Amino acid sequence: MADRPTSAAKSVEGLHHDESALDRALALRDQFARAQNDNRKQKETEAEKPPEGSKMVNQDAPVLRPTPSGPMRQIPDRYAAATKLGKEHDNADAKNDAAKIAQQFRSLQGKSHDHERDRDH
């Protein structure tokens, strides 16, 4: 009786199989093929469904009307153009003011450096 193993699981050899890269690739290929088939079936069933909503609602849906031309449109266009031009003028004035301040600052710095040179000599 001593020759007999205590557990059948200890003596079973070869049942455990390590998965190789080829096995994983084959499994992924099968999974991909199944997913493609499911996707095709889903597209086919969606194509068979009638479009949702009634024809009357789809045909009579509100659409944006074209903007009027002529005197009705001139006032808003003029206002929009004046607003845009005003913003551009404000931006240009701000840039001019900043440039003037920078020029004054540089001229003051230049004078202060000249005074320091005069003192050194």
Beta strands, then each sheet from edge to edge (+ up, - down):
end
